[in-house]
Amino acid sequence: MSQPRRVAILGSTGSIGTQALEVIAAHPEAFRVVALCAGTNAALLAEQVKQFAPELVGMHDDDAAARFRERLEDGRVGPEIFIGEEAAEQIAANSGADVVLNALTGSIGLKPTLAALRSGATLALANKESLVVGGTLVQEALQRPGQVVPVDSEHSALAQALASGRHQRGLCAHPEVGQAGLSGESEVAKLILTASGGPFRGWEAQALAAVTPDQALAHPTWNMGRVVTTNSATMVNKALEVIEAHLLFDVPLSSIDVVVHPQSVVHSMVQYVDGSIIAQASPPDMRLPIALALGFPNRVPGVAAACDFSIAASWQFEPLDNCVFPAVQLAKHTAAASGTHMAVYNAANEQAVEAFHAERLGFGRIVGTVEAVLAEHSGPSAGKITLEDVLGAEQWARARADELIGQELVVK
């Protein structure tokens, strides 16, 4: 019998992290937790450590670590603790895990992503921002084919559907999966990402000006954190997923479409050159793509319920209104501009989202603020992009976004 896979989870107290631990708890024969990293939720992390007994733990700051130690004191020898902003990166580099699940939110996940890849571990990637802003840096850090496995439901669906045809390109190309190893030109014509439409599907642009934070957080399908849920409402999250798909699967941005599917049962589709479309479908449950990423290329039995076709159901599809939700088209233009433009896009958006929830910026101005910051960014003229280039662009974008937000005379 094979040994359980050693798993490190970055962001263990968040939505993806907690669901990953549910999967692991249900399948102790397949997985063993060796490291956990969280932000400041000391209480939940302590409970996770008591249940899973990891060897390494990371926390964001000294205060959180002190609270964690107080809750864990029960006479046992505790795990080694990494503390500070670099904790996730240190755990990714030193855990000895077979699989590192990066479930952090935001571009803070870039350094841990690079560290996990350089360690040789399989990277189960839920932190789309690290790939979107890191781009070529992530590609250069790869140690072997198929080292990155996507966790987002859309990209997991695309990876599964791509196994039906010939396509041996991109970060996710795996020699043991489907027909990826066959020689010849790609048979893929188009990637089709589905979107639920968020809480404002069908709204007019004018109505978005009065949206409140509570309304933006009322996602009709998924239970996510504040930033991701807000990004889903503006369609920025889908914009980042388009760029992520482009990088993961090496398909031109012009061949990646978004279609609104309110039921969130079809998670994405691949159109092949002969006109055939392959879709992956399941009731919305993130444990399925999480389990597939942890066990890849093998499937974990009994993770989630399948569609029940004994019950009548209708699936609806409609085009995305790019006039009301311009984030996707803006991202496509941005990604083609330079190696640091998407870092600016993401950083400016993160500042705008924070300002929106602090009631300093109207919902309808979030994407407009991102566009305004991008208009002032020239990007590197030529040459290889470095980590310092990316981090510098982010720092500038955050500062410039804050300046523009501060110039708003009224929230609108």
Buried (B, 14 or more C-beta within 10 A) or exposed (E): EEEBBBBBBBBBBBBBBBBBBBBBEBBEEBBBBBBBBBBBBBEBBBBBBEEBEBBBBBBBEEEBBEBBBEBBEEEEEBBEBBBBEBBBBBBBBBBBBBBBBBBBBBBBBBBBBBBBBBBEBBBBBBBBBBBBBBBEBBBEBBEEBBBBBBBBBBBBBBBBBBBBBBBBBBBBBBEEBBBBEEEEEBBBBBBBBBBBBBBBBEBEEEEBEEBEBEEBBEBEBBEBBBBBBBBBBBBBBBBBBBBBBBBBBBBEBEBBBBBBBBBBBBBBBBBBEEEEEBBBBBEBBBBBBBBBBBBBBEEBEEBBEEEEEEEEEEBEEEEBBEEBBBBBBBBBEBBEBBBBBBBBBBBBBBBBBBBBBEEBBBBBBBBBBBBBBBEEBEBBEEEEBBEEBBBBBBEBBBEBBBEBBEEBEEBE
